[in-house]
């Protein structure tokens, strides 16, 4: 049953919700705008290529992101609160697989690295799922009608608030490890290139991988900080405006990280590969990007 009230004490809550909604609108606009901006590349580099695991993951992340963004605006759609909280977990798991494939390729498809990455990623995903499942116990939604304005207010069990805020910790550990492994092999590789005077294709490819990885990690770090910070620092807000901005930044950075920079992890490499093929003297006959001279190679369609 909806809670109806015209008590003026609700006005700060109404203003705060409206400010957060503005951030949501901005985030949805960013996701849809990026999709329209890159659709030409997507059609050429994804839809027109042979299907692979990366193609499937790209399409899932991209279009689940658009759907998720719209649902965040249209609360009246028949989707439960817990369904919405699980979407970021699923998407971050898929992005973890994308990152794992990239790092595996950078390490010349080392089997030891692959096993290590698979184990760490699985532990991170399982830990996040268990923590989120426990945090969602007792979660409910109540429809508020405040001065004629319909709002959905989420009630979380106070015992589970800390657990809900900590659900990003396993994913944060994974992302830090992935960044460290990528940085290590990039530094090692560029040292080898400096000592060698042969070829720069692999070096250019590592540059593309590094640039997209750093942008993605920076966005994820912002999401993690906003989510995890209340566990370690006192977040007493001096005004409802400060609280609204803090809570509004979270969905904005989260959607940019998952649904803008996430798909670009794949597009950036495929765009580089397409450019390499175009500039090659043999044209379409060149179908691989060598990550290290004399080592394993990875086709552009695989990433």
C-alpha positions in Angstrom: 0.0 0.0 0.0 1.5 3.4 -1.0 2.6 5.8 1.8 0.8 9.1 1.2 2.0 12.2 3.0 2.0 16.0 2.6 4.3 16.6 5.5 6.8 19.4 4.8 9.5 17.4 6.5 9.7 15.3 3.3 10.8 18.2 1.1 14.6 17.7 1.7 14.1 14.0 0.7 12.2 15.0 -2.4 14.9 17.5 -3.4 17.6 15.0 -2.8 15.8 12.4 -5.0 15.3 14.9 -7.8 19.0 15.7 -7.8 20.0 12.0 -7.9 17.5 11.6 -10.7 19.3 14.3 -12.7 22.5 12.3 -12.3 20.7 9.3 -13.6 19.4 11.2 -16.6 23.0 12.3 -17.4 24.3 8.8 -17.0 21.6 7.4 -19.4 22.4 10.2 -21.9 26.1 9.3 -21.7 25.4 5.6 -22.4 23.0 6.2 -25.3 25.2 8.9 -26.8 28.2 6.7 -26.7 26.3 3.9 -28.4 25.1 6.2 -31.2 28.7 7.7 -31.5 30.3 4.2 -31.8 27.5 2.4 -33.7 29.3 2.7 -37.0 32.4 1.1 -35.5 30.3 -1.5 -33.8 28.6 -2.5 -37.0 31.9 -2.8 -38.9 34.0 -4.3 -36.1 31.5 -6.5 -34.2 28.4 -7.3 -36.3 30.3 -7.8 -39.6 33.0 -10.0 -38.0 32.8 -13.7 -37.2 31.2 -14.4 -33.9 33.5 -15.2 -30.9 33.4 -15.0 -27.1 34.4 -11.4 -27.2 31.6 -10.6 -29.7 29.0 -12.2 -27.4 30.4 -10.4 -24.3 30.4 -7.0 -26.2 26.8 -7.3 -27.3 25.7 -8.4 -23.8 27.5 -5.5 -22.0 26.5 -2.9 -24.6 22.8 -3.7 -24.8 22.2 -4.8 -21.3 23.7 -1.4 -20.4 21.1 0.4 -22.4 18.3 -1.6 -21.0 19.6 -1.2 -17.4 20.0 2.6 -17.9 16.4 3.0 -19.1 15.0 0.8 -16.2 16.8 3.0 -13.7 14.8 5.9 -15.0 11.5 4.1 -15.5 10.9 2.7 -12.0 7.3 1.7 -12.9 8.6 -1.1 -15.2 7.9 -4.6 -13.7 11.4 -5.3 -12.5 12.2 -6.1 -8.9 14.7 -4.2 -6.8 16.9 -7.3 -6.4 17.0 -7.8 -10.2 18.5 -4.4 -10.6 21.1 -4.9 -8.0 22.3 -8.1 -9.7 22.9 -6.5 -13.1 26.2 -4.7 -12.1 27.5 -8.0 -10.7 26.8 -9.9 -13.9 28.2 -7.1 -16.1 31.4 -6.7 -14.0 31.8 -10.5 -14.3 31.6 -10.3 -18.1 34.1 -7.3 -18.0 36.4 -9.4 -15.9 36.4 -12.1 -18.5 37.2 -9.5 -21.2 40.1 -8.2 -19.0 41.3 -11.8 -18.4 41.5 -12.5 -22.1 43.4 -9.3 -22.7 46.0 -10.1 -20.0 46.3 -13.7 -21.1 47.1 -12.5 -24.6 49.7 -10.0 -23.3 51.4 -12.8 -21.5 51.8 -14.8 -24.7 48.8 -17.0 -23.8 50.6 -18.5 -20.8 48.7 -21.4 -19.4 49.9 -20.6 -15.8 48.7 -17.0 -16.1 45.3 -18.2 -17.5 44.8 -20.6 -14.6 45.8 -18.0 -12.1 43.4 -15.4 -13.6 40.5 -17.8 -13.8 40.9 -18.8 -10.1 41.1 -15.2 -8.9 38.2 -14.0 -11.1 36.0 -16.9 -9.9 36.8 -16.2 -6.3 36.0 -12.5 -6.8 32.7 -13.2 -8.6 31.6 -15.8 -6.0 32.5 -13.6 -3.1 30.6 -10.7 -4.6 27.5 -12.8 -5.3 27.5 -14.2 -1.7 27.9 -10.8 -0.1 25.2 -9.2 -2.3 22.8 -12.1 -1.6 23.3 -11.7 2.1 22.9 -7.9 1.8 19.6 -8.3 -0.1 18.0 -10.2 2.8 15.2 -8.1 4.1 15.4 -5.5 1.3 12.0 -4.1 0.3 10.5 -1.3 -1.7 7.7 1.1 -0.7 5.8 3.5 -3.0 5.7 7.0 -1.5 3.2 9.6 -2.7 4.7 12.9 -1.4 2.8 16.0 -2.4 1.5 14.1 -5.4 4.9 12.9 -6.5 5.3 9.1 -6.8 8.6 7.7 -5.6 10.0 4.3 -4.9 11.8 4.2 -1.6 14.1 1.2 -0.8 14.3 -0.1 2.7 17.5 -2.0 3.6 18.0 -4.0 6.8 20.3 -1.8 8.9 22.4 -4.9 9.8 23.2 -5.4 6.1 24.1 -1.8 5.2 27.8 -2.2 5.7 27.8 -5.5 3.8 26.0 -3.8 0.9 28.6 -1.1 0.8 31.4 -3.7 0.8 30.2 -5.8 -2.2 32.7 -4.1 -4.5 35.7 -5.0 -2.4 36.3 -8.4 -4.2 35.9 -6.8 -7.6 38.3 -4.0 -6.6 40.9 -6.5 -5.6 40.6 -8.2 -9.0 40.9 -4.9 -10.9 44.0 -3.9 -8.9 45.6 -7.2 -9.6 44.6 -7.0 -13.3 46.2 -3.5 -13.5 49.3 -4.7 -11.8 49.7 -7.6 -14.2 49.1 -5.5 -17.2 51.5 -2.8 -16.1 54.2 -5.4 -15.3 54.1 -7.0 -18.8 53.9 -3.6 -20.5 56.9 -2.2 -18.7 58.8 -5.5 -19.4 57.8 -5.4 -23.0 58.8 -1.8 -23.7 62.2 -2.4 -22.1 62.7 -5.3 -24.6 61.6 -3.0 -27.4 64.1 -0.3 -26.3 66.9 -2.9 -26.6 65.7 -4.2 -29.9 65.5 -2.2 -33.2 63.1 -4.5 -34.9 59.4 -3.6 -35.4 57.0 -1.5 -33.4 53.7 -3.2 -34.2 53.6 -5.0 -30.8 54.6 -1.8 -29.0 51.8 0.1 -30.6 49.3 -2.6 -29.7 50.5 -2.6 -26.1 50.0 1.2 -26.1 46.4 0.8 -27.2 45.7 -1.9 -24.6 47.3 0.3 -21.9 45.3 3.4 -22.7 41.9 1.7 -22.7 42.8 -0.2 -19.5 43.9 2.9 -17.6 40.7 4.8 -18.5 38.6 1.8 -17.5 40.5 1.4 -14.2 40.2 5.1 -13.4 36.4 4.9 -13.7 36.2 1.7 -11.7 38.4 3.3 -9.0 35.9 6.2 -8.8 33.0 3.8 -8.5 34.8 1.8 -5.8 35.7 4.9 -3.8 32.1 6.2 -3.7 30.9 2.7 -2.7 33.5 1.7 -0.2 34.4 5.1 1.3 31.6 5.0 3.9 33.2 1.9 5.4 36.4 3.8 6.3 35.6 7.5 6.6 32.8 9.4 8.4 30.3 10.4 5.7 28.3 12.9 7.7 26.8 15.3 5.2 26.4 19.0 6.0 23.3 19.3 3.8 20.9 17.3 1.7 22.6 18.8 -1.4 26.0 17.3 -0.5 24.4 13.9 0.2 22.5 14.0 -3.1 25.6 14.8 -5.1 27.5 12.0 -3.4 24.8 9.4 -4.1 24.3 10.8 -7.6 28.0 10.4 -8.6 27.8 6.7 -7.9 25.3 5.7 -10.7 27.0 8.1 -13.1 30.5 6.7 -12.7 29.2 3.2 -12.5 27.4 3.4 -15.8 30.3 5.1 -17.5 32.6 2.4 -16.2 30.5 -0.6 -17.2 28.6 0.6 -20.3 30.8 3.2 -22.0 34.4 2.2 -21.2 33.6 -1.5 -20.9 32.6 -2.0 -24.5 35.5 0.3 -25.6 37.9 -2.3 -24.2 37.0 -4.4 -27.2 36.4 -1.7 -29.8 39.8 -0.1 -29.2 41.7 -3.2 -30.0 39.5 -4.2 -33.0 39.8 -0.6 -34.4 43.6 -0.8 -34.1 43.6 -4.2 -35.8 41.4 -2.9 -38.6 43.7 0.1 -39.1 46.8 -2.2 -39.1 45.2 -4.4 -41.8 44.3 -1.3 -43.9 47.8 0.1 -43.7 49.5 -3.2 -44.4 51.1 -3.7 -47.7 49.3 -7.0 -48.0 45.9 -5.5 -47.2 43.4 -8.0 -45.7 46.0 -10.7 -45.9 47.4 -9.6 -42.6 45.0 -11.0 -40.0 46.9 -11.0 -36.7 48.4 -8.7 -34.1 51.7 -9.9 -32.7 51.9 -9.2 -29.0 55.6 -10.2 -29.0 58.0 -10.8 -31.7 58.5 -14.6 -32.3 55.8 -15.4 -29.7 52.1 -16.2 -29.7 49.7 -14.1 -31.7 46.1 -13.1 -31.2 43.7 -12.3 -34.0 41.8 -9.0 -33.9 38.5 -10.9 -33.7 39.6 -12.6 -30.5 39.8 -9.3 -28.6 
